[in-house]
Amino acid sequence: MMLNEGCVQDCPKGYLSNYEASECYPLSDLDIKLIPFPCCIIAIVMFFLSYVGSVNKVKHLMIPNWLVMMGFLEHGILLS
């Protein structure tokens, strides 16, 4: 693999190899910083839906229902 114009056996800490395992890229080049914002918006929408459900039905538990919906969101995030 290539790192700073030199060959290395494995990428050092803080670097990630590309799909062909031919070059090492710094982790700061990844666009992971953009992922939480849509997820936070979805979590807020799910909380609002849980709140509306608790207002409409007395037996509806708002926080446990929201946590269950957050589990579905977590699985969706892992798949993306």
C-alpha positions as CSV (number, residue, x, y, z in Angstrom):
1,M,0.0,0.0,0.0
2,M,1.1,3.5,-0.6
3,L,1.4,6.1,2.1
4,N,3.0,9.5,1.6
5,E,4.9,8.3,-1.6
6,G,6.2,5.2,0.3
7,C,5.1,1.6,0.5
8,V,3.8,0.2,3.8
9,Q,2.5,-3.3,4.8
10,D,-0.5,-2.0,6.7
11,C,-2.1,1.4,7.2
12,P,-1.1,3.1,10.5
13,K,-3.5,4.3,13.1
14,G,-5.7,7.2,11.8
15,Y,-5.6,5.9,8.2
16,L,-7.9,3.7,6.2
17,S,-7.1,1.7,3.1
18,N,-9.2,2.1,-0.1
19,Y,-11.2,-0.8,-1.6
20,E,-8.3,-2.0,-3.7
21,A,-5.9,-1.9,-0.7
22,S,-3.5,0.2,-2.8
23,E,-3.5,3.5,-0.9
24,C,-4.0,4.7,2.7
25,Y,-6.3,7.7,3.3
26,P,-6.6,9.7,6.5
27,L,-9.8,9.2,8.4
28,S,-10.4,13.0,8.4
29,D,-11.2,12.7,4.6
30,L,-14.3,10.7,5.3
31,D,-17.7,12.4,5.2
32,I,-18.9,10.7,8.4
33,K,-19.5,14.1,10.0
34,L,-22.6,14.6,7.9
35,I,-24.5,11.5,9.0
36,P,-25.8,12.5,12.5
37,F,-27.9,15.4,11.3
38,P,-30.5,13.5,9.3
39,C,-30.6,10.9,12.1
40,C,-31.2,13.6,14.8
41,I,-34.1,15.0,12.7
42,I,-35.6,11.5,12.4
43,A,-35.2,10.9,16.1
44,I,-37.0,14.2,16.9
45,V,-39.8,13.3,14.5
46,M,-40.1,9.9,16.2
47,F,-40.3,11.6,19.6
48,F,-43.0,14.0,18.4
49,L,-45.0,11.0,17.1
50,S,-44.6,9.2,20.4
51,Y,-45.8,12.4,22.2
52,V,-48.8,12.6,19.9
53,G,-49.6,8.9,20.7
54,S,-49.4,9.6,24.4
55,V,-51.8,12.5,24.1
56,N,-54.3,10.4,22.1
57,K,-54.2,7.3,24.2
58,V,-53.9,7.3,28.0
59,K,-52.3,3.8,28.2
60,H,-49.6,4.8,25.7
61,L,-46.1,5.0,27.3
62,M,-44.2,7.8,25.6
63,I,-40.6,7.1,26.5
64,P,-40.6,3.3,26.1
65,N,-42.4,3.7,22.7
66,W,-39.8,6.3,21.6
67,L,-37.0,4.0,22.7
68,V,-38.4,1.1,20.6
69,M,-38.6,3.5,17.6
70,M,-35.0,4.5,18.3
71,G,-34.1,0.8,18.0
72,F,-35.5,0.7,14.5
73,L,-33.6,3.9,13.7
74,E,-30.4,2.4,15.0
75,H,-30.8,-0.6,12.7
76,G,-31.5,1.7,9.8
77,I,-28.3,3.7,10.6
78,L,-26.2,0.5,10.8
79,L,-27.5,-0.7,7.4
80,S,-26.8,2.7,5.8
